[in-house]
Amino acid sequence: MKIINNELLYSLSIQAKENSVLRARYNFHKPEDRRLNRTLNVMEKGCVMPVEFQDNGTLTLMVLKGRIKVNLYNSEKDITDEVFLDPKLGSYGLEISEGRWHNIEVLDDNTVVFEIKTTEKCVE
């Protein structure tokens, strides 16, 4: 069992401040678990994630603290949508479906995002 508390967030915040990409991660999944990844990200203001393609499955982002902007792109990598997530304003998260280009821009210091990524299609 791992508790997400101030101690964990503080240690990740220190790592993020010392990291050149302004981010630290804590994985709740084992490396061999390829179907469902669960990651806690602590990021500093100014961190901009590279544009990436959600090729299989879905990506769910939940902002626990701070603010982010999620940019969604078309296949030519033109921005088609901007979504601002800020739990203080009641906007907590979103799900990015398979086949979408996206990236994240961090707007506040000590921003905490819980990420759940399925790496293969769900079969009903």
Buried (B, 14 or more C-beta within 10 A) or exposed (E): EEEEEEEBBEEBBEBBEEBEEBBBBBEBBEEEEEEEBBBBBBBBBEBBBEEBEBEEBBBBBBBBEBBBBBBBBEEEEEEEEEBEBBBEEEBEBBEBEBEBBBBBBBBBBBBBBBBBBBBEEEEE
